[in-house]
Amino acid sequence: MKLVNFISNNESLSSIANLIGRVGLSVIFILAGMNKVQYYDGNAQYLVSGGLPEFLLPVVIAFELIGGLFILAGALTQLTALAFAGFCVVSALVFHNNLADQMQFFMFFKNIAMAGGFLALASAGAGRFSVDHKLVKQ
């Protein structure tokens, strides 16, 4: 049964996998937040097209940038991952709900998959290479 749990039974592999997973989950949101700053007007229009008020855009930008950095650093990981899981599901439902459109279909399920990744991260915690680990050790 070692094959089934070869990562979780090895602390070093588990910590490295967790770090790589956090990098993968965080980078898309850090880049998205930066994109929203760079192309603010177009993103504001897109937000309004989804039925949301434009004043939410700075909140979304802050959430994506700060939350993305928290996930990357492994800080408040479980709470931040839960918030991102919810964010991904809401984004899928609001902006990618036209499942007849192939691109929206894939975007919808990309968001659902990311929500699953964030739930797995919330369950596992940040791992050894994280701010959370340093805070708990003290």
N, C-alpha and C positions, 0 to 999 in steps of 0.2 A: 503493500500500500504506500510505499515511499514515493512512487511515481505520481500518485494522486495529489500529494501534498508537498512536492519537492521544493516549491517556493516558500510556502508558509512555514515549513519545518526548518528552513534555513534563514536565520535572522538577517544575514548579510544580503542574500538574494531578495528577501522580502523587502528590506529597506531600500535597496536599489530599484526594485520594481515599483515601489510606492513613489519614490522620488520621480522616476521617469513618467509614471502615470500623472502625478501632479503637474509636471511640466506640460505634458500633453493637454491636460484639461484646462490649465491656466492660460496658455499662450493664445488660444483662440479668443478668449475674452479680453486679454490685454490688448491684442491687435484690434479687436472690434471696437474697444473703447477709444483707442487712438484714431481709428478710422472715423468714428463719430465726431471727434473733435475736428479732424481735418476737413470733413465734408458735412459740417454741422447742418447747413440748410437742407441738403438733400435728405439727411437722416431725420430731420424734424418733419419734413413732408411725409416720409415713409411712416413715421410714428402716427401722424395724424390720419394717414390712409388706413391704419389699423383701428381707428376709432379712439385713439388715446390722445390726451392733450399734449401740446408741444412742450409745456413746462416740465414734463416728466423726463425730457431728454437729458438734462444735466444730472438727474438722479440716476438714470440708466448708465450714463458715462462713468459717474463716480462708482457705481456698483460694479461695473465691469472692470474698471482699472484697479480700484482698491481691493475688491473681492478677488480678482485675478492674482494680484500680488500676494494677498493672504494665502491663497491656495498654493501658489508657487513656493512661498516661504514656509508653508505648513503652520500657519498661525491661525488659531481659532478654527481649525480645519473642519471639525465636525459640524459646527454651526454654519460656517460659510458654505460648506458642501451642500448642506440641506437647503440653504437659501438659493444656491445655484440650481439645484435640482428643481425646485419650484419655479424659478425663473425660466428654465428651459422648457418646462411643460406649458407654462402660461404663454411664452413666446411662440411655441408650436401651435397652440390653440388659437391665438390671436392673429398671427402673421402667416402661418403656413397651413391653413385649414382647407385650402382648395385641393383636395387629394386627387381630383381628376387631372390636374396639371402635374406632369411627371416631375418637374423641378420642385414644386411645392410638396409633392409626396415625399421626395427624398429629403428635403429640408425638414419636414415634419418629423420624420423618423430619425434623422440625425439629431434633432433636439431631444427626442425621447431616449435615444441611445446615450447622449451626454448626461441626461438626467439619471439614467441607470449607472453610469460611471461615477457620478457624484454621490449617489446613494451608496455605492460600494465603498467609495472613499470615506464617506461619513461613518460607515460601519467599521472599516478597518482602522481609521485614524491616520494621522500624518506619517507615522513611522519614525525611525531613528534620526533621519536627516531632516529635522524640522525644528522650528521655534517651539512648537507644542512639546516636543520631547525634551528640549532643554528646560522649559518651564516646569515640567512635571518632575524631572530629575532633581531639582533643587529642593 
